[in-house]
């Protein structure tokens, strides 16, 4: 487990998402969940030695960070649209139903998905208090409509989820790209200069990481706008996906998964923008 600042930790040993942990007095705030049940049990045992887990924060509705939470008996915090998305899932999850290049695609069949529905939600902004500290939750749609940030002013820390990914490209099939670009501008602004920014895919980030993410998204946005609903679209998407992979340093073992993620995301994004094939 990596110490980011005092009482703030990041764990990247589990597949799918980097996990956050904030220690506030004798209580713990967990950010996202491991995907696999055995990993959830291990993670929970390790962190419980540091204090009493109080809340689980789900930074968006990506299945890699949500599905494991169904086995945790903790009140979960999420944005309203994350709640809506998870409620729409069947109680039985099959990873091959609509593969998006996620680690969850490899799940054959799991049940009890309804247990992952968050209990505490908000629309635009919410503040809770733990141990005399303010924890601020901000709706920041981008990677997903229900994406959010968690800000701890006293510790000068912001968990930004997948707003910036360093290790690999995100799935963009449900993304709100213009809002996402605005969020990156906010991260580069003066209000965030004194904050440590933490990604769920790569850990601590800086301005160059934010700039690289913005370039990636602008490329996605401009190239998807040029796609036409004809027989050449699939070929164009494959070429674009391969091009976009070059913006990241991807391990050879992950290349097939990432290519699938990009191809599916680009197709889904094009359908999102032009549902009638216009």
C-alpha positions as a Markdown table, in Angstrom:
| # | Residue | x | y | z |
|---|---|---|---|---|
| 1 | Unk | 0.0 | 0.0 | 0.0 |
| 2 | Unk | 1.4 | 3.4 | -1.0 |
| 3 | Unk | 1.2 | 6.4 | 1.3 |
| 4 | Unk | 0.2 | 9.5 | -0.8 |
| 5 | Unk | 0.1 | 12.0 | 2.1 |
| 6 | Unk | -0.5 | 11.6 | 5.8 |
| 7 | Unk | -3.5 | 9.3 | 6.4 |
| 8 | Unk | -4.2 | 8.8 | 2.6 |
| 9 | Unk | -3.2 | 5.6 | 0.9 |
| 10 | Unk | -3.5 | 3.9 | -2.5 |
| 11 | Unk | -3.5 | 0.2 | -3.3 |
| 12 | Unk | -2.8 | -0.9 | -6.8 |
| 13 | Unk | -2.2 | -4.7 | -6.4 |
| 14 | Unk | -5.8 | -5.6 | -7.4 |
| 15 | Unk | -6.9 | -5.7 | -11.0 |
| 16 | Unk | -9.4 | -3.2 | -12.5 |
| 17 | Unk | -8.9 | -0.1 | -10.3 |
| 18 | Unk | -6.6 | 1.5 | -7.8 |
| 19 | Unk | -8.2 | 1.6 | -4.4 |
| 20 | Unk | -8.1 | 4.5 | -2.0 |
| 21 | Unk | -8.1 | 4.6 | 1.8 |
| 22 | Unk | -8.4 | 7.6 | 4.0 |
| 23 | Unk | -7.8 | 7.2 | 7.8 |
| 24 | Unk | -9.7 | 9.7 | 9.9 |
| 25 | Unk | -9.2 | 9.1 | 13.6 |
| 26 | Unk | -10.3 | 5.6 | 14.2 |
| 27 | Unk | -12.6 | 5.5 | 11.1 |
| 28 | Unk | -11.9 | 4.6 | 7.5 |
| 29 | Unk | -13.2 | 5.9 | 4.2 |
| 30 | Unk | -12.8 | 3.4 | 1.4 |
| 31 | Unk | -12.6 | 4.5 | -2.2 |
| 32 | Unk | -13.9 | 1.9 | -4.7 |
| 33 | Unk | -13.8 | -1.9 | -4.3 |
| 34 | Unk | -11.8 | -4.8 | -5.6 |
| 35 | Unk | -13.6 | -6.7 | -8.3 |
| 36 | Unk | -13.1 | -10.3 | -7.1 |
| 37 | Unk | -14.7 | -11.6 | -3.8 |
| 38 | Unk | -11.5 | -13.1 | -2.5 |
| 39 | Unk | -9.7 | -9.8 | -3.1 |
| 40 | Unk | -12.5 | -7.9 | -1.3 |
| 41 | Unk | -12.1 | -10.1 | 1.7 |
| 42 | Unk | -8.3 | -9.7 | 1.7 |
| 43 | Unk | -8.5 | -5.9 | 1.3 |
| 44 | Unk | -11.1 | -5.5 | 4.0 |
| 45 | Unk | -9.0 | -7.6 | 6.4 |
| 46 | Unk | -5.9 | -5.5 | 5.7 |
| 47 | Unk | -7.5 | -2.1 | 6.1 |
| 48 | Unk | -9.5 | -3.2 | 9.2 |
| 49 | Unk | -6.2 | -3.3 | 11.1 |
| 50 | Unk | -6.0 | 0.5 | 10.6 |
| 51 | Unk | -9.5 | 1.4 | 11.9 |
| 52 | Unk | -13.2 | 0.8 | 11.5 |
| 53 | Unk | -14.5 | 1.0 | 7.9 |
| 54 | Unk | -17.4 | 3.5 | 7.8 |
| 55 | Unk | -18.2 | 4.4 | 4.2 |
| 56 | Unk | -17.5 | 3.0 | 0.7 |
| 57 | Unk | -17.2 | 5.6 | -2.0 |
| 58 | Unk | -18.0 | 4.6 | -5.6 |
| 59 | Unk | -16.5 | 7.2 | -7.9 |
| 60 | Unk | -18.6 | 6.1 | -10.8 |
| 61 | Unk | -20.6 | 3.1 | -12.2 |
| 62 | Unk | -17.7 | 1.2 | -13.9 |
| 63 | Unk | -18.3 | -2.5 | -13.2 |
| 64 | Unk | -14.6 | -3.0 | -12.2 |
| 65 | Unk | -15.0 | -0.7 | -9.2 |
| 66 | Unk | -18.6 | -1.5 | -8.3 |
| 67 | Unk | -19.3 | -5.3 | -8.6 |
| 68 | Unk | -17.1 | -6.3 | -5.7 |
| 69 | Unk | -18.9 | -4.0 | -3.4 |
| 70 | Unk | -21.9 | -6.3 | -3.4 |
| 71 | Unk | -20.1 | -8.4 | -0.7 |
| 72 | Unk | -19.3 | -5.4 | 1.6 |
| 73 | Unk | -21.7 | -4.5 | 4.4 |
| 74 | Unk | -20.9 | -0.8 | 4.2 |
| 75 | Unk | -23.1 | 2.1 | 3.3 |
| 76 | Unk | -21.9 | 3.2 | -0.2 |
| 77 | Unk | -21.8 | 6.8 | -1.4 |
| 78 | Unk | -22.3 | 7.6 | -5.1 |
| 79 | Unk | -23.8 | 10.2 | -7.5 |
| 80 | Unk | -27.4 | 10.0 | -8.4 |
| 81 | Unk | -26.7 | 8.8 | -12.0 |
| 82 | Unk | -24.5 | 6.1 | -10.7 |
| 83 | Unk | -27.4 | 4.9 | -8.6 |
| 84 | Unk | -29.6 | 4.9 | -11.7 |
| 85 | Unk | -27.2 | 2.9 | -13.7 |
| 86 | Unk | -26.6 | 0.2 | -11.1 |
| 87 | Unk | -30.3 | -0.1 | -10.6 |
| 88 | Unk | -30.7 | -0.9 | -14.3 |
| 89 | Unk | -28.4 | -3.8 | -14.1 |
| 90 | Unk | -29.8 | -7.3 | -13.8 |
| 91 | Unk | -29.2 | -9.0 | -10.4 |
| 92 | Unk | -27.1 | -11.6 | -12.4 |
| 93 | Unk | -24.1 | -10.2 | -14.2 |
| 94 | Unk | -22.5 | -11.9 | -17.2 |
| 95 | Unk | -19.3 | -10.3 | -18.4 |
| 96 | Unk | -19.9 | -11.3 | -22.0 |
| 97 | Unk | -23.3 | -9.6 | -22.2 |
| 98 | Unk | -21.7 | -6.4 | -23.6 |
| 99 | Unk | -17.9 | -6.6 | -23.3 |
| 100 | Unk | -16.3 | -3.2 | -22.9 |
| 101 | Unk | -12.7 | -4.2 | -22.4 |
| 102 | Unk | -13.1 | -4.3 | -18.6 |
| 103 | Unk | -11.7 | -6.8 | -16.2 |
| 104 | Unk | -15.3 | -7.6 | -15.4 |
| 105 | Unk | -15.8 | -8.9 | -18.9 |
| 106 | Unk | -14.1 | -12.1 | -17.7 |
| 107 | Unk | -16.7 | -12.8 | -15.0 |
| 108 | Unk | -18.7 | -15.8 | -16.2 |
| 109 | Unk | -21.8 | -15.3 | -13.9 |
| 110 | Unk | -22.2 | -13.6 | -10.6 |
| 111 | Unk | -25.3 | -13.0 | -8.6 |
| 112 | Unk | -26.4 | -10.5 | -6.0 |
| 113 | Unk | -25.6 | -7.4 | -8.1 |
| 114 | Unk | -28.5 | -5.6 | -6.4 |
| 115 | Unk | -26.5 | -5.6 | -3.2 |
| 116 | Unk | -24.1 | -3.1 | -4.8 |
| 117 | Unk | -26.8 | -0.4 | -5.1 |
| 118 | Unk | -25.5 | 2.7 | -3.1 |
| 119 | Unk | -27.5 | 3.9 | -0.1 |
| 120 | Unk | -26.3 | 7.5 | 0.0 |
| 121 | Unk | -26.5 | 9.6 | -3.2 |
| 122 | Unk | -26.4 | 13.3 | -4.2 |
| 123 | Unk | -27.0 | 15.4 | -7.3 |
| 124 | Unk | -24.4 | 18.1 | -7.6 |
| 125 | Unk | -22.6 | 18.5 | -4.3 |
| 126 | Unk | -22.6 | 16.9 | -0.9 |
| 127 | Unk | -20.6 | 17.3 | 2.3 |
| 128 | Unk | -20.2 | 14.8 | 5.1 |
| 129 | Unk | -18.2 | 15.2 | 8.3 |
| 130 | Unk | -15.9 | 12.6 | 9.8 |
| 131 | Unk | -13.6 | 13.2 | 12.8 |
| 132 | Unk | -14.0 | 16.9 | 12.4 |
| 133 | Unk | -13.0 | 16.9 | 8.8 |
| 134 | Unk | -15.1 | 17.9 | 5.8 |
| 135 | Unk | -15.4 | 15.4 | 2.9 |
| 136 | Unk | -16.8 | 17.0 | -0.2 |
| 137 | Unk | -18.3 | 15.1 | -3.1 |
| 138 | Unk | -18.7 | 16.9 | -6.4 |
| 139 | Unk | -20.5 | 15.6 | -9.5 |
| 140 | Unk | -18.1 | 15.7 | -12.4 |
| 141 | Unk | -19.6 | 13.9 | -15.4 |
| 142 | Unk | -17.0 | 12.8 | -17.9 |
| 143 | Unk | -15.8 | 9.2 | -18.0 |
| 144 | Unk | -19.4 | 8.3 | -17.0 |
| 145 | Unk | -22.5 | 10.5 | -16.5 |
| 146 | Unk | -22.3 | 9.8 | -12.7 |
| 147 | Unk | -18.6 | 10.3 | -12.3 |
| 148 | Unk | -17.6 | 12.3 | -9.2 |
| 149 | Unk | -14.6 | 13.6 | -7.3 |
| 150 | Unk | -14.0 | 13.3 | -3.6 |
| 151 | Unk | -12.2 | 16.3 | -2.0 |
| 152 | Unk | -10.7 | 16.5 | 1.4 |
| 153 | Unk | -9.8 | 20.2 | 1.9 |
| 154 | Unk | -8.0 | 19.6 | 5.3 |
| 155 | Unk | -5.6 | 17.1 | 3.6 |
| 156 | Unk | -5.4 | 18.9 | 0.2 |
| 157 | Unk | -6.3 | 15.7 | -1.6 |
| 158 | Unk | -8.7 | 15.1 | -4.5 |
| 159 | Unk | -9.7 | 11.6 | -5.7 |
| 160 | Unk | -10.6 | 12.2 | -9.4 |
| 161 | Unk | -11.4 | 8.6 | -10.4 |
| 162 | Unk | -11.0 | 8.0 | -14.2 |
| 163 | Unk | -11.0 | 11.7 | -15.1 |
| 164 | Unk | -7.3 | 11.2 | -15.8 |
| 165 | Unk | -5.9 | 7.7 | -16.5 |
| 166 | Unk | -2.2 | 7.1 | -16.8 |
| 167 | Unk | -1.6 | 3.4 | -17.2 |
| 168 | Unk | -4.2 | 2.7 | -19.9 |
| 169 | Unk | -7.0 | 4.4 | -21.9 |
| 170 | Unk | -10.5 | 4.4 | -20.5 |
| 171 | Unk | -13.7 | 3.0 | -22.0 |
| 172 | Unk | -15.3 | 6.1 | -23.6 |
| 173 | Unk | -18.6 | 4.5 | -24.8 |
| 174 | Unk | -20.8 | 6.4 | -22.3 |
| 175 | Unk | -18.5 | 9.4 | -21.8 |
| 176 | Unk | -19.6 | 13.0 | -21.8 |
| 177 | Unk | -16.5 | 14.3 | -23.6 |
| 178 | Unk | -17.2 | 18.0 | -23.6 |
| 179 | Unk | -17.9 | 18.0 | -19.8 |
| 180 | Unk | -14.8 | 15.8 | -19.3 |
| 181 | Unk | -12.6 | 18.3 | -21.1 |
| 182 | Unk | -14.1 | 21.1 | -18.9 |
| 183 | Unk | -13.1 | 19.0 | -15.8 |
| 184 | Unk | -9.6 | 18.7 | -17.0 |
| 185 | Unk | -9.5 | 22.5 | -17.3 |
| 186 | Unk | -10.7 | 22.7 | -13.7 |
| 187 | Unk | -7.9 | 20.4 | -12.6 |
| 188 | Unk | -5.4 | 22.7 | -14.3 |
| 189 | Unk | -6.9 | 25.8 | -12.6 |
| 190 | Unk | -5.5 | 27.8 | -9.7 |
| 191 | Unk | -8.0 | 26.4 | -7.2 |
| 192 | Unk | -6.4 | 22.9 | -7.6 |
| 193 | Unk | -2.7 | 24.0 | -7.4 |
| 194 | Unk | -2.3 | 23.2 | -3.8 |
| 195 | Unk | -4.0 | 19.8 | -4.0 |
| 196 | Unk | -2.6 | 16.3 | -4.5 |
| 197 | Unk | -4.6 | 14.7 | -7.4 |
| 198 | Unk | -5.2 | 11.0 | -7.3 |
| 199 | Unk | -6.3 | 8.9 | -10.3 |
| 200 | Unk | -8.0 | 5.5 | -10.0 |
| 201 | Unk | -5.7 | 4.4 | -12.9 |
| 202 | Unk | -2.2 | 5.4 | -12.1 |
| 203 | Unk | -2.2 | 7.1 | -8.7 |
| 204 | Unk | -0.8 | 10.6 | -8.2 |
| 205 | Unk | -1.1 | 12.8 | -11.3 |
| 206 | Unk | 0.3 | 16.1 | -12.4 |
| 207 | Unk | -0.2 | 18.7 | -15.1 |
| 208 | Unk | 1.5 | 16.8 | -17.9 |
| 209 | Unk | -0.8 | 13.8 | -17.2 |
| 210 | Unk | -3.8 | 16.1 | -17.4 |
| 211 | Unk | -2.6 | 17.6 | -20.7 |
| 212 | Unk | -2.0 | 14.2 | -22.2 |
| 213 | Unk | -5.6 | 13.1 | -21.2 |
| 214 | Unk | -7.0 | 16.3 | -22.9 |
| 215 | Unk | -5.1 | 15.5 | -26.1 |
| 216 | Unk | -6.4 | 11.9 | -26.1 |
| 217 | Unk | -10.0 | 13.1 | -25.6 |
| 218 | Unk | -9.8 | 15.8 | -28.3 |
| 219 | Unk | -8.5 | 13.2 | -30.7 |
| 220 | Unk | -11.4 | 10.9 | -29.8 |
| 221 | Unk | -13.9 | 13.7 | -30.1 |
| 222 | Unk | -12.7 | 15.0 | -33.5 |
| 223 | Unk | -12.3 | 11.5 | -35.1 |
| 224 | Unk | -15.6 | 10.1 | -33.8 |
| 225 | Unk | -17.4 | 13.2 | -35.3 |
| 226 | Unk | -16.0 | 12.2 | -38.7 |
| 227 | Unk | -17.2 | 8.6 | -38.6 |
| 228 | Unk | -20.0 | 7.7 | -41.0 |
| 229 | Unk | -22.5 | 5.0 | -40.6 |
| 230 | Unk | -21.3 | 2.9 | -43.6 |
| 231 | Unk | -19.4 | -0.2 | -44.3 |
| 232 | Unk | -16.0 | 1.5 | -43.7 |
| 233 | Unk | -16.9 | 2.5 | -40.1 |
| 234 | Unk | -15.6 | -0.6 | -38.4 |
| 235 | Unk | -12.3 | -0.4 | -40.3 |
| 236 | Unk | -11.9 | 3.3 | -39.4 |
| 237 | Unk | -12.6 | 2.5 | -35.7 |
| 238 | Unk | -10.0 | -0.2 | -35.7 |
| 239 | Unk | -7.4 | 2.1 | -37.2 |
| 240 | Unk | -8.3 | 4.8 | -34.7 |
| 241 | Unk | -8.2 | 2.4 | -31.8 |
| 242 | Unk | -4.7 | 1.2 | -32.8 |
| 243 | Unk | -3.6 | 4.8 | -33.2 |
| 244 | Unk | -4.9 | 5.7 | -29.7 |
| 245 | Unk | -3.1 | 2.8 | -28.1 |
| 246 | Unk | 0.1 | 4.5 | -29.1 |
| 247 | Unk | -0.7 | 7.3 | -26.6 |
| 248 | Unk | -0.2 | 4.9 | -23.7 |
| 249 | Unk | 2.5 | 2.5 | -22.6 |
| 250 | Unk | 0.6 | -0.8 | -22.6 |
| 251 | Unk | 1.9 | -4.1 | -21.5 |
| 252 | Unk | 1.8 | -6.8 | -24.2 |
| 253 | Unk | -0.4 | -9.0 | -22.0 |
| 254 | Unk | -3.0 | -6.3 | -22.0 |
| 255 | Unk | -3.0 | -5.3 | -25.7 |
| 256 | Unk | -5.9 | -7.4 | -26.8 |
| 257 | Unk | -8.1 | -6.2 | -23.9 |
| 258 | Unk | -7.2 | -2.5 | -24.5 |
| 259 | Unk | -7.8 | -2.8 | -28.2 |
| 260 | Unk | -11.3 | -4.3 | -27.5 |
| 261 | Unk | -11.9 | -1.5 | -25.0 |
| 262 | Unk | -11.1 | 1.2 | -27.4 |
| 263 | Unk | -12.9 | -0.3 | -30.4 |
| 264 | Unk | -16.1 | -0.9 | -28.3 |
| 265 | Unk | -15.8 | 2.5 | -26.7 |
| 266 | Unk | -15.4 | 4.4 | -30.0 |
| 267 | Unk | -18.3 | 2.5 | -31.6 |
| 268 | Unk | -20.6 | 3.1 | -28.5 |
| 269 | Unk | -19.5 | 6.8 | -28.5 |
| 270 | Unk | -20.4 | 7.2 | -32.1 |
| 271 | Unk | -23.8 | 5.6 | -31.5 |
| 272 | Unk | -24.3 | 7.9 | -28.5 |
| 273 | Unk | -23.6 | 11.0 | -30.6 |
| 274 | Unk | -25.4 | 9.8 | -33.7 |
| 275 | Unk | -28.1 | 7.3 | -32.6 |
| 276 | Unk | -29.8 | 7.4 | -36.0 |
| 277 | Unk | -26.6 | 7.0 | -37.9 |
| 278 | Unk | -26.6 | 10.6 | -39.1 |
